Amino acid sequence: MSTLATNTVNIRSRTLGKKRGRGKENIEAKLRLLEAALYVAGRPLDLKTLCKVIGSRSERKVQKLARTLMEEYKRRNTALEILELEDRRFVLQLKTEYSDRVRRLAIRPLLTTGPLRTLSYIAYKQPVAQKQVAEARGGHAYSHIKELLGMGLITREKNGRDMILRTTDYFADYFGLSRDIKVMKRQLKKIFKRRGEETLPATLKNGM
């Protein structure tokens, strides 16, 4: 092989090596961005949101990256884990076996006990009439409903003389539940059985 040909091959090899290196660095950067987004959000994020975070139009590629990050966390064997939910959302959370031991250190709960019980009832019985909620939870349920509406956790729709209550996507995201109501109710049933009461945990994803 001539000197010119050898130099050409060497140049091409170095160029290819640099491109591969940049490609690997780019993937690592995207993985760290996904990790940061999941950490800061503190709730499940869908692929559309994750696409915006890393500047990609391909949900398939972002899903693959998120799954790569999920496997990375499994290999790390730490107290944190990344889960892929049934509706293609991903969440970074504390593993169940550690939540009971550190729960007391958690940030102030989103809701106090009363409103939380009312919210749990609405979530499990939805779509449910406001009157039924009041009959089951007592007259104070009306003030709870007002608070829950203001926080964006439930919606209220007029139906004849009564109001029909439902939970919102924000509710599902905050508590790490599916947005599909049928799936959500199955998840709630398991949570209630595990906790020994029909109430969601007071702090974000602890005890879920």
C-alpha positions in Angstrom: 0.0 0.0 0.0 1.4 3.4 -0.9 2.2 6.1 1.6 -0.7 8.2 0.4 -3.2 5.3 0.7 -1.9 4.5 4.2 -2.3 8.1 5.3 -5.8 8.2 3.9 -6.8 5.1 5.8 -5.3 6.5 9.0 -7.1 9.8 8.6 -10.4 8.0 8.0 -9.9 5.8 11.0 -9.1 8.8 13.3 -12.2 10.6 11.9 -14.4 7.6 12.5 -13.0 7.2 16.0 -13.8 10.8 16.8 -17.3 10.5 15.5 -17.9 7.3 17.6 -16.5 9.1 20.6 -18.8 12.1 20.1 -21.7 9.8 19.6 -21.1 8.0 22.9 -20.7 11.3 24.7 -24.0 12.5 23.1 -25.8 9.4 24.4 -24.3 9.9 27.9 -25.4 13.5 27.9 -29.0 12.5 27.0 -29.1 9.8 29.7 -28.0 12.4 32.3 -30.6 14.8 31.1 -33.3 12.1 31.4 -32.1 11.3 34.8 -32.2 15.0 35.9 -35.7 15.4 34.5 -37.1 12.4 36.4 -35.3 13.5 39.6 -36.6 17.1 39.5 -40.1 16.1 38.4 -40.6 13.7 41.3 -43.5 12.1 39.3 -44.0 10.0 36.2 -43.1 11.7 32.9 -44.5 10.6 29.6 -42.4 10.2 26.4 -43.6 13.4 24.9 -42.2 15.4 27.8 -39.0 13.5 27.8 -38.6 14.1 24.1 -38.8 17.8 24.8 -36.2 17.6 27.5 -33.5 16.0 25.3 -34.6 17.7 22.0 -35.7 14.6 20.2 -38.8 13.9 18.0 -38.6 10.2 18.2 -40.5 8.7 21.2 -39.1 5.2 20.2 -35.5 6.4 20.7 -36.3 8.2 23.9 -38.1 5.1 25.2 -35.0 3.1 24.4 -32.8 5.6 26.2 -35.1 5.6 29.3 -34.9 1.8 29.4 -31.1 2.0 29.2 -31.1 4.3 32.2 -33.6 2.0 34.0 -31.2 -0.9 33.5 -28.3 1.2 34.6 -30.1 1.9 37.9 -30.6 -1.9 38.3 -26.9 -2.5 38.0 -26.1 0.2 40.5 -28.2 -1.6 43.2 -29.0 1.6 45.1 -32.1 2.7 47.1 -33.5 4.3 44.0 -35.1 2.8 41.0 -36.6 3.8 37.6 -39.8 2.1 36.6 -41.7 2.1 33.3 -45.4 2.3 33.9 -48.1 0.6 31.8 -48.9 3.8 29.8 -45.2 4.3 28.7 -44.4 6.8 31.4 -41.2 6.6 33.5 -40.6 7.5 37.2 -37.6 7.7 39.4 -38.5 6.7 43.0 -37.4 5.3 46.3 -37.6 1.5 46.5 -40.5 0.2 48.6 -38.2 -1.6 51.1 -36.6 1.7 52.1 -39.6 4.0 52.3 -40.9 3.0 55.8 -37.5 3.7 57.4 -37.1 7.2 56.0 -40.7 8.3 55.7 -40.4 10.6 58.7 -37.8 12.6 56.8 -40.1 13.3 53.9 -41.2 16.7 52.8 -44.4 18.0 54.3 -47.3 15.9 52.9 -49.3 17.3 50.0 -52.6 16.8 52.0 -53.7 16.3 55.6 -55.5 13.2 56.6 -59.1 14.3 56.0 -58.7 15.6 52.4 -56.5 12.6 51.6 -59.2 10.2 52.7 -61.8 12.0 50.6 -59.4 12.0 47.6 -58.8 8.3 48.0 -62.5 7.6 48.1 -63.1 9.7 44.9 -60.2 8.0 43.1 -61.5 4.5 43.9 -65.2 5.2 43.3 -64.9 7.6 40.3 -66.8 8.8 38.4 -68.7 9.5 41.6 -71.5 12.0 42.6 -70.5 14.7 45.0 -73.5 13.9 47.1 -72.3 10.3 47.5 -68.9 11.5 48.6 -70.5 13.7 51.2 -72.7 10.9 52.5 -69.7 8.6 52.8 -67.2 11.1 54.2 -69.5 13.5 56.1 -70.4 17.2 55.7 -66.7 18.2 55.9 -66.2 16.5 52.5 -67.4 19.7 50.8 -64.5 21.7 52.1 -62.2 18.9 51.1 -63.6 18.8 47.6 -63.0 22.6 47.3 -59.4 22.1 48.4 -58.8 19.2 46.0 -60.3 21.2 43.1 -58.1 24.2 43.8 -55.0 21.9 43.8 -56.0 20.4 40.4 -56.3 16.9 41.8 -59.9 16.4 40.8 -62.5 17.8 38.3 -66.2 18.5 38.9 -68.8 18.3 36.2 -72.5 19.2 36.5 -74.9 16.3 36.0 -78.5 17.2 36.6 -78.9 18.4 40.2 -75.6 16.9 41.3 -71.9 17.1 40.4 -69.7 14.3 39.2 -66.2 14.1 40.5 -63.1 12.5 38.8 -59.4 12.6 39.4 -57.0 14.4 37.0 -53.9 13.4 35.2 -52.0 15.4 37.7 -53.4 13.2 40.5 -52.2 10.1 38.6 -48.8 11.5 38.0 -48.3 12.7 41.6 -49.1 9.4 43.1 -47.4 7.3 40.4 -50.6 5.7 39.2 -51.9 4.9 35.7 -54.0 7.5 34.0 -56.2 4.6 32.8 -59.0 4.5 35.4 -59.5 0.7 35.3 -55.8 0.1 35.8 -55.7 2.9 38.5 -58.5 1.2 40.5 -56.6 -2.1 40.4 -53.5 -0.3 41.6 -55.4 1.4 44.4 -57.0 -1.9 45.5 -53.5 -3.3 45.9 -52.3 -0.2 47.8 -55.3 -0.2 50.1 -54.8 -3.9 50.9 -51.1 -3.5 51.6 -51.7 -0.5 53.9 -54.7 -2.0 55.6 -56.9 1.0 55.0 -58.6 2.7 52.0 -56.3 5.7 52.0 -53.3 6.7 49.8 -50.0 7.4 51.5 -49.6 11.0 52.6 -46.3 11.7 51.0 -45.2 11.3 47.4 -44.9 7.7 46.4 -43.8 6.6 49.9 -45.3 3.3 50.7 -46.7 2.9 47.2 
